[in-house]
C-alpha cells in the first residue's frame, strides 16, 4: 500500500487513468487563471447566399466572445436568416446584462 492519499477519484494508489501513472495525490498544486475579455475593434461578418448561417455563426460568435462589436452584412438573398440570428443574439445579450 502507498502512503499518499488520493485527492480525487477515490482510486487507491493514485492510478486514476489506469495506465500505471501516479496522479492526483494530496499536495498537488492547483493553478488558477483569470481571464479578462478586452475588445480590440469592430468585426465585420459577411454572409453568403448559399449557406447564410453556416458562414455567419463562427465569425459572429468569435467576435462576441472576445468582446468585439459586430456588423453583420448578409447577402441580399439571405437577409432573413441573418436578421433572425441578430435578433436572437440581441435578446440573449440583453438578458445577460440585466
N, C-alpha and C positions, 0 to 999 in steps of 0.2 A: 504494500500500500504506500502511496505517496503522501508526503507530509502537507502539501499545499491543498487549499480548499478551492473548489471551483466557484468562480464568481457568478457565472450564468450557465444555464443549460442543465445543471444537475448531473452531469456526467462525471463519474469518479475517474480521477487520473488526468483530467483535462483534455481527453481526446474528443473534443466537440465535433470535429469534422470526420472522424472515423478513419483518419489516414496516418495515425501514429504520431501526429504533431501535438505537442502540449500547448494549448491555447486557453485563455480565459481564467487564469489563476488570480486570486486576490492579490492586490498590489500592482496590478496592471494599471497604467495611467490612461485616462481618457482626455483627449484633446478637444476643446471646444472651439467652434468657429463662429464668427459674427460677420454676416454679410449685409451690406447696405446697398440698396438699389439707387444708382445715380444715373439719371438720363444724360445722354450725350448728344442729343439733337432730335431731328424730326425724321420719322421713317415714312417712305412712300411705298405703298403696296399697289402694284398694278395687276389687276386680274385679267385673265384671258377669256375668250368666248367659249372655248371647248371645255375647260374644267375650271369654272369660276371660283369655286370654294377650295378645290384641291390646291390651287396655286396661291390663294389668298391667305388661308389659315396659317401656314408656317411663318410667313413674314409678319402677319398681324400679331400673333401670339408672342413671337420672339421679341418684337418691339415693345409690346405692353409689359412683358415680363422683365425687361430691362429698364423700364421706367420712361420710355420714349413715347411721345405723342405720335399718332399715326394718321396719315392721309391715305384714304382708300380711293383708288381710281379704277372702277370696273370697266370692262369692255362695254360698248353700247348695247350689245345683245345679252349682257349678263348683269344688268343693274339690280334686278330683284333679289337674287341670292346674296349679293354683297350688301344690299340695303338691310335685309333681314339679319345678316351677320352683325352688322354695325349696330342695329337696334338692340339686339340681344346683348352684345358686348357692353353697350352703354348702360342697359338695365342692371347687368351684373356688377359693373363698376360703381354705379350709383348706390346699389345695396351695400357694397363693400365699404363705402365711405361713411354711411350712416350707422 
